[in-house]
Amino acid sequence: MFKNLPGNIKVRLLTSFYTRIISVSIMPFMALFFSDRLGKVFAGSFLLVTTLASFIFRLWGGYIADRTRRKNVLVASNTAGAVLMVLMTICLLPSNDFIYAFAAFYLLWSIVSSMGGPAMNALILDSTDEDNRKRVYVMSYWLDNISISVGIALGGLMYKNHRLELFILLSMALIITTLIYMVFLKDNQINLLKRTHTNPFQDILSNYATAIRDKKFLMFVIGWMFFLSLEFAVSNYIGIRLKETFNTVSFFGFEIDGIRMMSAITIENTLIVVSLTFLISSFMERISKPKAYIIGIALYGLGYTVLNVANTWYGILVFGLLAVIGELICAPIHMAEQAKLIPDDKRASYMAFGSLSFSGGDMLGRFGIILGAYLIAPMMAVYTGCVVTIGAFLVYNAFYGKALASEKSIGVKLDI
């Protein structure tokens, strides 16, 4: 299957796989890192600002990627990201204690990395067609989940004592990825959009007005944002809660504390994704997509809601299992339905705006750090239940709401 894929897809899958393993072994633990060094409130506030800035610059990146060669955008963003990662690594040397410089470089790294995202996503669509796109997305989902799971598990084992070594590895991975992009990535972009307004800010706003007016796409973006916030909560509020309240257990002399319990959730995720992805997908084909999506959403939401309060190893693993099974049911349907909502002529721009789901979910997940500092665990579970309900309503109606089938306006004309 892999050898028959387009060259750009092979490049993306391979580089994303090894880079994500290393980056995920570090980045989900940044909430713990900043919380330990600078306090919970600063950590939550700073990471909220980082996520907001990343989203704004991602919109700029999508705008640029529709108007210049996507390969150039990717090479530039990866080069800047590699340089900033090296500077972050220097700040972590034992002889240094540059925590605020590290925070500044982390902010800049998040910004430049986000600018390249829409270009890569659009490049994937440029390099695929309807016949192989679903296969590409399924393989990408499978590999992404494995790399994320392995990365978080690696981070759980190495976070305390080998943080510097992980940053060195990530710096090397980003440098290698940039060189691979320069040599092997092919730009298949045919049409480049032109500026329609003299004022660049007005031109950017006009560029995204179409996506904002698309009611179904807007509902999908907001609804999916609520769902993604549940996954981000694992490395934010849930991770910090487990670190502080989970009672260490021992299995055959191996101690599992809160951080390692968070990694255990990810290891469980890996095992289920690797072994059951295709089996569950095949079984759910017997059920209509709307019904299958409801089942998946219910399991997904229930699992993450209870993870807010579960504090025993078996309770955490059971409801973590429900969450990942729900995700496996929803993911193939989600990818197929999402592609139908994106017009061909503004791929990078739509995907950049669609990243509001990721950035907004990340912000809500990080907001959980602040909220969790004032609310007890059961109240956080109620909050999560509300998030699930809102997200389910919006996404389901965006995909299957008959009343929305022909609507493309939210009732307010946006003339920019």
C-alpha positions in Angstrom: 0.0 0.0 0.0 2.7 2.5 1.0 4.9 2.1 -2.1 2.0 3.1 -4.4 1.4 6.4 -2.6 2.5 9.7 -4.2 6.0 10.9 -3.4 4.9 13.9 -1.3 2.7 11.7 0.8 5.6 9.3 1.5 7.7 12.3 2.6 5.0 13.6 4.8 4.2 10.3 6.5 7.8 9.4 7.1 9.1 12.8 8.4 5.9 13.4 10.4 6.3 9.9 12.0 9.8 10.4 13.5 9.4 14.1 14.2 6.1 13.6 16.0 7.5 10.8 18.2 10.2 13.2 19.6 8.1 16.4 19.7 5.2 14.6 21.5 7.7 13.2 24.0 8.3 16.9 25.0 5.5 19.2 24.1 2.6 17.7 26.1 4.8 18.0 29.2 5.4 21.7 28.7 2.3 22.4 30.9 4.0 20.4 33.7 7.4 22.1 33.0 6.1 25.7 33.2 3.8 24.8 36.1 6.7 23.5 38.1 9.0 26.5 37.3 6.6 29.4 37.1 3.3 28.3 38.7 0.0 27.0 37.5 -1.6 30.4 36.7 1.4 31.6 34.7 1.6 28.3 32.9 -2.0 28.3 31.9 -2.0 32.0 30.9 1.2 31.7 29.0 0.1 28.6 27.1 -3.2 30.2 26.3 -1.4 33.2 24.8 0.9 30.8 22.9 -2.0 29.0 21.4 -3.8 32.2 20.4 -0.7 33.6 18.7 -0.2 30.3 16.9 -3.7 30.4 15.5 -3.4 34.0 14.3 -0.2 33.3 12.5 -1.6 30.0 11.1 -4.2 32.1 9.4 -1.4 34.2 7.9 0.4 31.0 6.8 -2.7 29.7 5.1 -3.1 33.0 3.3 0.5 32.9 2.1 0.3 29.3 1.1 -2.5 30.0 -1.4 -0.5 32.8 -3.0 3.0 31.4 -3.1 4.7 28.0 -3.5 3.7 25.8 -0.6 7.2 24.1 -0.6 8.8 27.5 0.0 6.5 28.1 3.0 7.3 24.7 4.5 11.1 25.0 4.1 11.1 28.5 5.6 8.9 27.6 8.6 10.9 24.4 9.3 14.3 26.2 9.0 13.1 28.9 11.5 11.7 26.2 13.8 15.0 24.2 13.8 17.0 27.4 14.8 14.6 28.2 17.6 14.6 24.6 18.9 18.4 24.8 19.1 18.2 28.0 21.1 15.6 26.4 23.4 18.0 23.5 23.9 20.9 25.9 24.8 18.6 27.5 27.5 18.3 24.0 29.1 22.0 23.4 29.5 22.9 22.7 33.2 25.1 25.8 33.3 22.1 28.0 32.2 18.9 29.0 33.9 17.2 31.0 31.1 13.6 30.1 31.9 12.2 33.4 30.5 14.4 33.2 27.3 13.2 29.6 26.9 9.6 30.7 27.2 10.1 33.4 24.6 11.8 30.9 22.1 9.0 28.4 22.8 6.4 31.1 21.8 8.3 31.9 18.6 8.8 28.2 17.8 5.0 27.6 18.2 4.3 30.6 15.8 6.6 29.6 13.0 5.6 25.9 13.2 2.0 26.8 13.0 2.6 28.9 9.8 3.7 25.8 7.9 0.7 23.7 8.9 -1.8 24.9 6.3 0.8 24.5 3.5 1.4 20.9 4.4 -2.3 20.1 4.7 -3.0 21.7 1.3 0.0 19.9 -0.3 -1.5 16.6 0.8 -4.8 17.5 -1.0 -2.9 18.7 -4.0 -1.1 15.3 -4.2 -4.1 13.1 -3.8 -7.5 12.5 -5.5 -10.8 11.0 -4.4 -9.6 7.5 -5.2 -6.6 7.4 -2.8 -7.4 10.3 -0.4 -9.3 8.1 2.1 -6.5 5.5 2.1 -4.0 8.2 2.7 -6.0 9.7 5.6 -6.5 6.3 7.2 -2.8 5.5 7.0 -1.9 9.0 8.3 -4.3 8.6 11.2 -2.9 5.2 12.1 0.7 6.3 11.9 0.0 9.6 13.7 -1.7 7.9 16.6 1.2 5.4 16.9 3.8 8.2 16.9 1.9 10.3 19.4 1.4 7.3 21.7 5.0 6.3 21.5 6.2 9.9 22.0 4.1 10.5 25.1 5.2 7.1 26.5 8.8 8.0 25.8 8.3 11.4 27.5 6.7 9.8 30.5 9.8 7.7 31.0 12.4 10.4 30.2 10.7 13.7 31.3 12.3 13.9 34.7 15.9 13.0 34.0 16.6 13.3 30.3 14.7 16.4 29.1 17.8 17.9 27.6 18.6 14.8 25.5 15.0 14.9 24.1 15.4 18.5 23.0 18.7 17.7 21.3 17.0 14.9 19.4 14.2 17.1 18.4 16.6 19.8 17.1 18.3 17.2 15.0 15.0 15.8 13.7 13.9 19.3 12.6 17.1 19.9 10.8 16.9 16.6 8.9 13.3 17.2 8.0 14.1 20.6 6.5 16.8 19.0 4.3 14.4 16.3 3.2 11.8 18.9 2.3 14.4 20.8 0.2 15.5 17.7 -1.8 12.4 15.4 -2.1 9.3 17.6 -1.8 7.6 18.4 -5.1 5.2 21.4 -5.4 2.1 20.4 -7.4 0.3 23.7 -6.9 -1.2 24.9 -10.2 -3.1 28.1 -9.4 -1.9 30.8 -7.2 -4.4 33.3 -5.8 -3.7 37.0 -6.3 -4.2 39.8 -3.9 -7.6 41.5 -4.3 -7.1 44.4 -1.9 -4.3 46.9 -1.6 -4.4 46.7 2.2 -2.9 43.4 3.2 -5.0 43.1 6.4 -8.1 43.7 4.5 -7.0 41.1 1.9 -6.5 38.5 4.7 -9.9 39.3 6.2 -11.6 39.0 2.8 -9.8 35.7 2.2 -11.4 34.1 5.3 -14.8 35.7 4.9 -15.9 32.8 2.7 -15.1 30.3 5.4 -16.8 32.4 8.0 -20.0 32.7 5.9 -20.1 28.9 5.4 -22.4 27.9 8.3 -21.9 24.2 8.1 -18.1 24.5 8.1 -18.2 27.1 10.9 -20.4 24.8 13.0 -18.0 21.9 12.3 -14.9 23.9 13.3 -16.5 25.1 16.6 -17.9 21.7 17.5 -14.7 19.9 16.8 -12.8 22.4 18.9 -14.9 21.3 21.9 -14.1 17.6 21.2 -10.3 18.2 20.7 -10.2 20.0 24.0 -10.9 16.7 25.7 -7.8 15.1 24.3 -5.7 18.2 25.2 -7.0 17.9 28.7 -5.0 14.7 29.2 -1.7 16.5 28.9 -3.0 19.6 30.7 -5.5 19.4 33.6 -5.8 15.6 33.8 -2.0 15.3 33.6 -1.4 17.8 36.4 -4.2 16.3 38.5 -2.7 12.8 38.2 0.7 14.1 39.1 -0.6 15.7 42.3 -3.3 13.2 43.4 -2.6 9.8 42.0 -1.3 7.4 44.6 1.8 5.6 43.3 1.2 1.9 42.7 3.9 -0.8 42.2 3.8 -3.7 39.7 6.6 -6.3 40.1 8.8 -3.6 41.6 8.1 -1.0 38.9 6.5 2.1 40.4 3.8 4.0 38.5 3.3 7.6 39.6 0.9 10.1 38.1 3.2 11.0 35.2 3.7 7.4 34.3 0.0 6.8 34.7 -0.6 9.5 32.1 1.8 7.6 29.8 -0.1 4.4 30.5 -3.2 6.0 29.0 -1.2 6.6 25.9 0.3 3.2 25.8 -3.2 1.8 26.0 -4.2 4.1 23.2 -1.3 2.8 21.1 -2.2 -0.9 21.6 -5.9 -0.3 20.7 -5.1 1.8 17.7 -2.6 -0.7 16.3 -4.7 -3.8 16.9 -8.3 -2.7 16.5 -8.4 0.2 14.0 -9.3 -1.8 10.9 -11.5 -4.3 12.8 -13.7 -1.6 14.4 -13.9 0.3 11.1 -15.0 -2.8 9.3 -17.6 -3.6 12.0 -19.1 -0.1 12.0 -19.6 -0.2 8.2 -22.7 -2.3 9.0 -24.3 0.8 10.7 -25.3 4.0 9.1 -22.8 6.8 9.4 -25.0 9.1 11.6 -25.8 6.2 14.1 -22.1 5.1 14.1 -21.0 8.7 14.8 -23.5 9.0 17.7 -22.1 5.8 19.2 -18.5 7.0 18.8 -19.3 10.4 20.3 -21.0 8.8 23.3 -18.1 6.5 24.1 -15.6 9.3 23.5 -17.3 11.8 25.7 -18.0 9.4 28.5 -14.5 8.2 28.6 -12.9 11.7 28.9 -15.5 12.9 31.3 -14.8 10.2 33.8 -11.0 10.6 33.4 -11.5 14.0 35.1 -12.3 12.2 38.4 -10.9 8.6 38.1 -8.0 8.1 40.5 -7.5 4.3 40.4 -5.3 2.6 37.8 -8.1 0.3 36.7 -10.7 3.0 36.5 -8.3 5.2 34.4 -7.6 2.3 32.0 -11.2 1.3 31.6 -12.5 4.7 30.7 -9.4 5.5 28.7 -10.3 2.4 26.7 -13.9 3.7 26.1 -12.5 7.0 24.9 -10.1 5.5 22.4 -12.8 3.1 21.0 -15.1 6.1 20.5 -12.3 7.9 18.7 -11.7 5.0 16.4 -15.4 4.9 15.5 -15.5 8.7 14.8 -12.2 9.3 13.1 -12.8 7.6 9.7 -16.3 9.2 9.5 -14.9 12.6 10.6 -12.2 12.6 7.9 -14.5 11.7 5.1 -17.2 14.2 6.1 -14.7 17.0 6.7 -13.2 16.7 3.2 -16.7 17.3 1.7 -16.9 20.6 3.5 -13.7 22.0 2.0 -13.9 23.7 -1.4 -11.0 22.9 -3.9 -10.0 26.5 -4.7 -9.2 27.6 -1.2 -7.7 24.6 0.4 -4.9 26.2 2.5 -7.1 29.0 3.6 -10.0 26.8 4.7 -7.6 24.4 6.4 -5.9 27.3 8.2 -9.3 28.5 9.4 -10.2 25.0 10.3 -7.2 24.9 12.5 -9.3 27.0 14.9 -10.6 23.5 16.0 -7.0 22.6 17.0 -6.0 25.9 18.5 -9.3 26.5 20.2 -9.3 23.0 21.6 -5.7 23.5 22.8 -6.8 26.8 24.5 -9.8 25.1 26.2 -7.5 22.3 27.3 -5.0 24.8 28.8 -7.9 26.8 30.3 -8.6 23.6 32.2 -5.3 24.2 34.1 -6.6 27.5 35.4 -10.1 26.3 36.0 -8.8 23.2 37.7 -6.8 25.3 40.2 -10.2 26.6 41.6 -12.6 23.7 40.9 -12.7 20.2 42.5 -12.5 17.2 40.2 -16.3 16.4 40.1 -17.0 20.0 39.0 -14.4 19.6 36.2 -16.2 16.4 35.1 -19.5 18.4 34.9 -17.7 21.0 32.8 -16.3 18.3 30.5 -19.8 16.9 30.1 -21.1 20.3 29.0 -18.3 20.6 26.5 -19.1 17.1 25.1 -22.8 17.9 24.7 -22.2 21.2 22.8 -19.5 19.7 20.6 -21.7 16.7 19.7 -24.7 18.9 18.8 -22.6 21.2 16.5 -20.6 18.5 14.7 -23.5 16.2 14.1 -25.6 19.0 12.7 -22.7 20.2 10.5 -22.4 16.7 9.0 -26.0 15.5 8.9 -28.4 18.4 9.7 -30.9 18.5 6.8 -31.9 22.0 7.5 -28.3 23.1 6.9 -27.9 21.3 3.6 -28.2 24.3 1.3 -27.3 27.1 3.7 -24.0 29.0 3.1 -24.7 32.1 5.1 -25.0 32.7 8.8 -27.5 35.5 8.2 -25.0 38.4 8.5 -23.5 39.7 5.3 -19.7 40.1 5.5 -18.6 42.6 2.9 -14.8 43.0 3.4 
